[in-house]
Structures are given as structure tokens and as C-alpha cells.
């Protein structure tokens, strides 16, 4: 059985790409998330709207950390928006919360200042 992690791309009109992630983030779905982010990741910010994530294990966390590093490597950044309580706990316990820009809502994340050195958005 192939696991599916539904990911919707929000229309952002020159702003950071926003991906809405739904369901479980684990071993079976990590590659789906990685592929989706890599598709939109260039030298810009990618926001993951995690409102509807129901579970995240160490595989999901490792995927987020790899994607953060990849974003940095191309001059962009990865922002987390609205991680659910269980996921926020995982980020906090592991210390990963200190390396991500985390916002409580997607609207707040969309208003985040650009990464230093990022090209202006139009």
C-alpha cells in the first residue's frame, strides 16, 4: 500500500510558497513531503501549514530538518505554521523548535519578514 500525505499548494502571488500538510508525517510519508517542498523550493521561503497534521514521528522531524538545511543551502528558508500540540512538543523536546521559525497561524507566517539577503517579493 502506498501512503499518501495530502499537500495543497496555496496561491501566494509572489509571496512565499505555502504548503498545507494533512495527516500523519512519518516514515511512510516523509518522501512525499520532501518531494513537495523540493518542487517549490528555490531561493525563497517555503511555509508549511501544519494545522491538519495528526501525527509526527522522528521520521517526520528528520524530514523537516533536512528540508530546513536544503532551504538554507539554496538561500531560502523553511517556516512552520500552526504545528499541533503533539508536534510542538516533539519540536521542543528535541530542541528543533530553536532552529525553525514557528508561527501560530498561517496568516502570521505569511507576514514574516523575509530571510536576510532574500530578493524582494512583488
C-alpha positions as CSV (number, residue, x, y, z in Angstrom):
1,X,0.0,0.0,0.0
2,X,1.3,3.5,-0.9
3,X,0.9,6.0,1.8
4,X,-0.3,9.4,0.8
5,X,0.3,12.7,2.6
6,X,-2.1,15.2,1.1
7,X,-0.3,18.5,0.4
8,X,-2.0,21.5,-1.1
9,X,-0.2,24.5,-2.5
10,X,-1.6,27.8,-1.6
11,X,-1.8,30.6,-4.2
12,X,0.7,33.1,-2.9
13,X,1.1,35.6,-5.8
14,X,4.8,36.4,-5.5
15,X,4.9,35.7,-1.8
16,X,6.4,32.7,-0.1
17,X,5.1,29.3,-1.2
18,X,2.7,27.8,1.4
19,X,2.0,24.1,1.5
20,X,-0.8,22.7,3.6
21,X,0.1,19.4,5.0
22,X,-2.6,17.0,6.2
23,X,-2.4,13.7,8.0
24,X,0.5,11.7,9.5
25,X,4.1,12.8,9.0
26,X,6.1,9.6,9.4
27,X,8.3,7.1,7.7
28,X,5.7,6.2,5.1
29,X,5.0,9.8,4.1
30,X,8.3,11.5,4.6
31,X,9.4,11.2,0.9
32,X,6.1,12.8,-0.2
33,X,6.7,15.8,1.9
34,X,10.3,16.1,0.9
35,X,9.3,15.9,-2.8
36,X,6.5,18.5,-2.5
37,X,8.8,21.0,-0.7
38,X,11.7,20.4,-3.1
39,X,9.3,21.2,-6.0
40,X,8.7,24.8,-4.8
41,X,12.0,25.4,-3.0
42,X,14.2,27.8,-4.8
43,X,15.8,30.8,-3.3
44,X,12.7,31.7,-1.4
45,X,10.7,31.0,1.7
46,X,8.5,27.9,2.0
47,X,5.8,27.8,4.7
48,X,4.4,24.5,5.9
49,X,0.9,24.9,7.2
50,X,0.8,22.1,9.8
51,X,-2.7,22.8,11.1
52,X,-4.1,19.5,10.0
53,X,-1.1,17.2,10.8
54,X,-2.4,14.4,13.0
55,X,0.9,12.8,13.9
56,X,4.6,13.4,13.5
57,X,7.3,10.9,14.5
58,X,11.1,11.1,14.3
59,X,11.0,10.4,10.5
60,X,8.8,13.4,10.0
61,X,11.0,15.5,12.2
62,X,14.2,14.4,10.4
63,X,12.5,15.3,7.1
64,X,11.7,18.8,8.4
65,X,15.3,19.2,9.5
66,X,16.7,18.0,6.1
67,X,14.3,20.4,4.3
68,X,15.4,23.3,6.5
69,X,19.0,22.6,5.7
70,X,18.2,22.3,2.0
71,X,16.3,25.6,2.1
72,X,19.4,27.3,3.7
73,X,21.7,25.7,1.1
74,X,19.7,27.4,-1.7
75,X,19.3,30.8,0.1
76,X,15.8,30.3,1.2
77,X,14.2,29.2,4.5
78,X,11.5,26.8,5.8
79,X,8.9,28.2,8.2
80,X,6.5,26.1,10.2
81,X,3.0,27.4,10.8
82,X,0.5,26.2,13.3
83,X,2.1,22.9,14.4
84,X,-0.3,20.9,16.5
85,X,0.3,20.3,20.2
86,X,1.9,16.9,19.8
87,X,4.2,18.1,17.1
88,X,5.2,21.2,19.0
89,X,6.0,19.0,22.0
90,X,8.3,16.9,19.7
91,X,10.0,20.0,18.4
92,X,10.5,21.4,21.9
93,X,11.8,18.2,23.5
94,X,14.3,17.6,20.7
95,X,15.5,21.2,20.6
96,X,14.3,21.6,17.0
97,X,12.0,24.4,18.0
98,X,15.0,26.6,18.4
99,X,16.2,26.2,14.8
100,X,12.8,26.8,13.0
101,X,10.8,29.9,12.6
102,X,7.5,28.8,14.0
103,X,4.3,30.8,13.9
104,X,0.9,30.1,15.5
105,X,-1.1,30.7,12.3
106,X,-0.5,30.7,8.5
107,X,-1.5,34.3,8.4
108,X,1.3,35.2,10.8
109,X,3.8,33.2,8.9
110,X,2.8,34.9,5.6
111,X,3.6,38.3,7.3
112,X,7.0,37.1,8.5
113,X,9.9,39.3,7.4
114,X,12.0,37.8,4.6
115,X,15.2,36.0,5.2
116,X,18.2,38.2,5.3
117,X,19.5,38.7,1.7
118,X,16.3,37.3,0.2
119,X,15.2,39.0,-3.1
120,X,12.2,41.3,-2.7
121,X,8.7,39.9,-3.4
122,X,6.3,41.6,-5.7
